[in-house]
Amino acid sequence: MTTQPTTTKTTFNYDELVEILNQFDIVLARKPKTKQITIYDNICFKFNDANIIYRNKLKLVIEKGKDKTYYTMDKHYKLPQAEIEENDKRRKQYMEQDRLNREEEFRQKLAKEDCTLTDKYINHTVAVHYLYKGYDYKVLPKCWNQGARPHLAKCIHYTQKHVEQLFADEECELLSEYQNERSWLSYKYRDNVYKVQFNQWRYMKTRPHLKA
């Protein structure tokens, strides 16, 4: 006998839907487009032990529960492979276009403050690099939206590219990986290698190659 879910709700969010279907060893094959899924909405799903994807109204899926024969005997409920591939293609295209739109929106925000985005925008929680007056900085888009401006901060979190540019401005080639302001850095000037602490270079204007 099919086990019915204990809930009497007719509308679910994503987490609730996953929990209900889990009772029947059913998983969502594709996340629904809407945040609220009603009992009469179609969903794409599959059984844990099979790769075949089906589509039907949530109400019918719950009613049939673990009765796999209901779907496997009738091809009407199976998604043709061509449709699965086309849906995946459209989903990827939609996601990429959405990412590009968000990237352009963020690029415009930076441009309004004379900054240039130099990185691929992934989402608001992934840091990106940008240029300000020719120097490299890094910021989380969500932090920028909340008012963070690394290039205006009193204590700058220098990026590797930024430090490389500071040395290049004086015809020096940075050879080391920058860690922090106390880092000892190796650099090359006219085929000779020198070492200096970054804070001495940046703030004390120490230039070992000019004393050699």
N, C-alpha and C positions, 0 to 999 in steps of 0.2 A: 504494500500500500504506500502511495506517495506521501512523503512527509511535507506538510504545509508549513511555511514560515509563520512564526508566532505574531509577526507584526500585522496590524490592520491598516497601515498607512497606504496611501495610493501615490504618493510623491516621495522621491528619494534623492539624496545627493549622491555623489560618486562613491564615497566611502560606505554609505549605507547599502548601496546597490551591490557592491563587491561582497559585503558581509552576507547578504541574503543569498546570492548566487553560490557562495562558498558552501552552503548547506547541501547543494546538489552536485558538488564537484564540477561546477561550471565557472569558467572565467571569462571576463570580457575580452574579446579579440580586438576591440577598438574603443577607445574612450569616447563616450557620447559627446556631441557638440555642445549640448546645453548643460548647465550646472544642475538643473532640476529635471529628473527623469520621471515621467508619470508611468503608471501601470499599463497605459495603452501605447506607449512609445515603442518603436522597433529598436532592438539592440543587436549587435553582432557579438556572437559568443562561440565558445568551443568547450568541449569536455577536457578535463585535465589530462586524460590519457589518449587524446586524439588531436590531430592537427587540422581536421576539417572545420571550417568556419561556417556557422549557421546564422540566420537572421530571422527574428520573429518578434512579436509583441512581448513585452516583459510579462504581461499577465499570463500568456500561454506558456511561456518558459517556466514560470513558477508553478503553474498548475501541473505541468507534465513532470516537473522535477527531474528525477534520474532516469526517466523512461526514454532512453536514447533511441529506441526503435521508432518512436514517433517521428523523429527527424530523419534518421538514416533510411527509412523506407520511402520517403517522399522527397524527390529531388527539388520540389518547389522551395523547400526551406534552405537548401544549400546555396551558397554564393558561388557562382562560376569562378574559376580561377582567373579568367580575364577581367571579371568585375573586381575581384580582390586586388589585382595588380593595378587596375585603373584607379581604384579608390586610394590605394597607397600612393600612387603617383600624384593624384590631386592633393592628397594630404600633405605630401612633401613640398609640392609647389606652393600650397597655401602657407605652410610654415615658413618657407624661405621668403616669400613675399612679405609676410608679416614681419620677419626679422629685418628685411631690407627697409621696410617702412619705419620701424623703430630706430634703425641705424641712422637713417636720414634725419629723422626728428631729433635725435641726439646730436648729430653732426651740426644741425642748425643752431642748437642751443649753445654749443661750443663756439661756433663762428660769431655769435653775437657778442662774445667776450674775447674776440681775437685769438681764439684757440682753434687748432686744426686736429681733427680726429685722424689718427694714423693706423688704427687697429680695426679688426673686424668686430662688429658689435654682436655679441651672443645673446645676452639678456642683462637685466639691470643688476644682477648679482655677480657678474663676471667682469673683472677689471679690464680696462682698456688704456692704451697709451694715446697721448695727444701731445702736440707741440704748442709751446707758448714762447714767442720771441726766439724761435729756433732751437729751444731746449725741450727735452723729452720729460714728460710727467706721466704718472699713472693714477687712475681713479676708478672707483666703482660708480657706474652710472647712477645708482640709487643714492650714493653719497653726494654726488654732484647735484642731484635734484633736491637734496636736503640742505644744500648750501656749501658743501666742501669745495675748496679751491686749492689744490696742492701747490700750485705755482705762487700763491699769495700767502701760504702758511709761514709762520715764523720759523718753525722747524720743518724744513723740507725733507721729505722722504725721497732721497735721490734714487733714480733708476740707473741701471747699468749704462744705458744709452746717454743719459744726462751727463754722467761722470766722464764717459768717453769723449763727449763733446767738449767738456771743460778742458780736458787735456789737449784735444785736437786744436782748440783755439790758440794754443801756444806751441803748435807744431810738435806736439808730443803724442806718442801712441801708447795708450793704456794697455798693459799686458795682463793685469790681474782682474779678478772678479770682485766687484765692490760688495762689501757686506754691511758696513756701517761707517760712521765718521771716524772711528778709531782704526779702521782697516789700514794695514800697511799695503801699499800698492806699488807694483813694479810698472815702470813705464820706459819707453825708449825715446831717446832724443839723439838724432844724428848717429845712429848705429851703436850708441852706448846705452846701457840699461842702468836705471837709477831706482831708488826706493824712497817712498815718502808716505807719511800718514795723511789720510785725506783731509782731516781737519787742519793740519798744518799747511797743506797746499791751499785749501779753500779760504781759511780765515787768517792764518799767519803769513800767507804769501811766501811760504818756503819753496824754493826752487833749487834742489840739489844740483841740477845740470848747469846752472848758471854760476855755481861756486866751484865747479870742477876745474 
